[in-house]
Amino acid sequence: MKTLYCHSGIGDILMLKMVCTTLKITPEIIIFPKLLMKEYSLNYENRVLFVTFFINLIFDDCKIIFSEDPIFFSPINYFTKFMNNNFRKINKYYMCENIIDKIIKKGKKNVLFSEYVVIHMKIRMDYGYEKFKTNAYEQILSFLNSKIVGKNIVLLGEKTITLNLESKIHKFVSLYHDLVSCKSNNNVTDLTTDTINDHINLNFDNFIDDINIIHNAKLNIIIGIGGPLTISAAFSNNFISYVEKDTLDAYPAIFPIMEQKTKMYHEVNNFIAECNTLIN
């Protein structure tokens, strides 16, 4: 019986799925950290519901256990050891085609035009946040607020970040309230919600719809790491991310490897230039 361990973030679950797909592992049991989930979130019950829904969506016939094992509070726990040993083995970032097909068929939302660019609201920069705010944020904002000629823009994610322990540790912020000129300069469809973090407004249909929008976009623009990056890596046809070098270096078994195989930039001028190339 194959038992695996995982943290409860969307990105954690998706990266576990990527490794399992690459190594042809079919887990029978996945164990999640009950105590850590309670400490990090304001709504443990909803987080359990979401994890259960998402695991059932992307893994087949898998039992889920929420454990009080204190090993999850160690920086090097079962999950991080598994990922540190195996993440470098994947050769691209993808889900199984049948999983993508199943999710795409579930989606209902229509953004009313055939070609569009998604800007993801949630920023997670962790250890590189202060450098990002000083060196890159205003320049990236200026680009995102400019007129992107002939392109439809979709805003996706949360307007406001819930203040829980997780968002404080990882320094989550939202772009939303700084994109005022983006709306006036472009044809913008605003599909954001008030808050997503902590699963307070739990809506599985909206989540599936968002994955469909991400999948069908000409380009997904992400600032930082976390859920928007891993969802785009798993489900989109095209994405680009700006991530500070300090943020990448803090996760040496994961993000430097992802940087080698995807469009991740930590030089702001190169990031903006590549965005323009991919958009046009």
N, C-alpha and C positions, 0 to 999 in steps of 0.2 A: 504494500500500500504506500503510494507516494504522498508524503505530507510536506507541504511548503508553508512558509511563514511570510506575512506581508504587512506593511503598514497600510493605513486606511485611506491615504490620499489617492485621488484619481491617477496622478502620475505614477505613484508606486505600483498600483494595480496594473496599469498599462505596461510599464517596464517589465513587470513580472511576466505578463502575457507575451511580450516580445521575446523574452528569453526562452519561455516554454515552447513557443512556436519554433524558434530556431533549433533548440535542442530536442524537439519532439518529445517533450515531457507532458504527460497528461496527469495533473494532480487530482487525487481523490479527495484530499482534505486541504483546505487553506485556513491557517490560524491567524487571527487578527488580535491586536493588543487592546483588550478591554480597558485596562487601567489607563493606558496612554490616551486612548480615544476620549475617555471621560475627562482627563486632565486638560486636553487640548481644545475641547469643543464646549459650546454652550448648550448643545442639544444632542446628547449622546444617542437618544432613541432614533432620531431622524438620520443620524450618521449610520447607525446599524441598518436601517431600512435601505439607505442608498447603497451601501457596500454590498448588501445582499442582492439588491436589484442588479447592480453592475457586474458582480461576479457571475450571477446566473445568466447574464446577457452574453458574456464573452468566454466563459468556461463551460464545458459540458459536464453535467452530472457530477458536480463538485460539492462536497459538504463544507459548510462554513462553521468555524468555531471561534467564538470571542473569548479569549483566554486571559486570565489574571496573572499569567507567568511574568514575574518581574524582570526577566531577561530583556524584555523589550525596552526597558529604561536604560540599558547599556548602550553606549554609542556604537559598539560593534556587537550587534545581536544576530540572531539567526538570519533575518532578512538581509541585513547589510553584508554579512559574510557571503551569502548566496549570490547577491548581486555583484559584489566585488570580484568574485571568482568567475562569474559567467557573463556579465554584460558585454565585455569586450569581444565575446565570440559571435555576437550577432553581426551580420554583414549589411543590414539595412533596417530601416524603421518601418514596420508594417504590421498589419493584422492579417489573419487569414482572409482570403477573398470571400469565403462564405460568411464570415463574421461581418465584413463590410456590407455585403449584399443584404444580410438580414437586418442590419441597422438602417441602411438606406431605405429599404422597403417599409420600415416602420414609420419613417418621417412623413409629416403632413404639411409642414410650413413651406410656403412659396414666397420668395422675396421679390417676385414680380419682374425680374429682369434676368437675362441669361448670363451676363458677365459682370462680375463684381469683385471687389477687394474687401476682405474682412480685417478690421482693426480690433484686436482683443484688448479689453479694458484692464484686465488684472496684470499688475506688475509684481514679480517676485525676484528680488535681486540679492537677498541674503547678505553675505559678507561684503559684497561690492556696492551696497546701496548708497553709501555716502559719496563714494567716488562717482557713481552714476549721476547722482543729483548735481554734483559740482561740474562734471566734465561733459555730460551728454544729454541730460534731460531737456534743457531748453532748446538745443539744436534739433532733437528728435521731435519735440512739440512743434517747433516752427515748420518742420517738414510735414507733419501730420495735419496741421491746420492750414496748409497751403492749398491752392487749387490743384487737384490731381486731374489733369485735363481728360475729359471724355470718359471718366470712370465712375461707376456707381460704388458707393462706400456703404458697408454694413458695419455697424457698431455692435459688438457682441460681448457679453459678460455682465459684470455687476457695476452699478453706479457707485455703490458704497461698500466698503469692506467691513465686515463684522469684526469688532474688536474682541478677539479671544486670545488665548495663549499662543495658538498656532500662528495667527496673523502678526502678533507682536514679535515672535522669534524670527519669522521669515521675512518680516518687514513688507507685508503685502500693502500695496496702495492701488488706487484705481485712477486710470487716465481720464475718466469720463468728464469730470468738471473742468478739465483743462483743454477740452477739445471744442470750445465754443465756436471758434472760427472755422473749424472743419465742417460744421453743419451749414454755415452760411456760404461757404465757398464751394461746396460740392453737393451732389445729389446723394443725400445720406438717408439710409433706412436705419432707424434706431430700434434694435431688437434687444436692448439691454433690459435687465431686471434690477429692482432696487438692491437686492443683495442675493448672492448665491452661497458665499462662504458660510460654512457651518450648517448648510442644508436647512436653513430656517424656512425658506419657501420651497418646500420639496415638491418638484413637479417632474416626473419621469418623462412625460411626453415632450416637455420643453427641452429637456436634455437631449433626447433623440433628435428633435428638430434642429437643435444647434449643431449636432454632429453632421447632419445632412448639409447644413449651410457651410460648415467648415470643409466638408468633402468636395463640394461643388464649386468652391471659390476659385477664381483665377490665382489669388494669392492670399495667404494669411500672414498678417504682420503681428509679431509677438515681441514684447519687451520683457526680457528675463526668462526664467525657467519655470518649472511647476506645471500645473494642469494645462493651461493653454498650449504650452510647448509640446508636451507629450501627447495630448489629444490631436494636435495638428500633425505631429510626427506619425501618429498611428493611423489617422483617418483622412488627412488632406491629400490633394494632388500636388500642392505646392505651398511652401511656407518659408519664412525667413524670421530670424530672431536676433535681437541685439542683447548681448549678455556681457557684463563686465568680466575681465580676465580673472579678477579675484573671486568672483562667483564660481566660475568654471573650476578654478584650482582648488576650491573648497570641497569638491566632489570628484577626486581624481580618478575614480573607477568608472564614472558615468559620463560627465559632461565633456571633458576633453576628448573622449572617444566619440561622443555624438557630434562634437564640433568637426571632427575629421570627415564625417560622412553626411553631413547636412549643411544647410545654409545658416550658420551661426557666426555672428560677427561681434568683435569687441573693439573695433575701430569705427567711430560713429560716421565718419565721412564715407568709408567703404560700405557701411550698412545702408546709408541713404542712397548712394549711387546704385547699389545692387537692387534696392527696392524700386527705384525708377526704371531700371532695366527690366525687371520682372513684371512690373505693372504695364509697361508699354510694349 
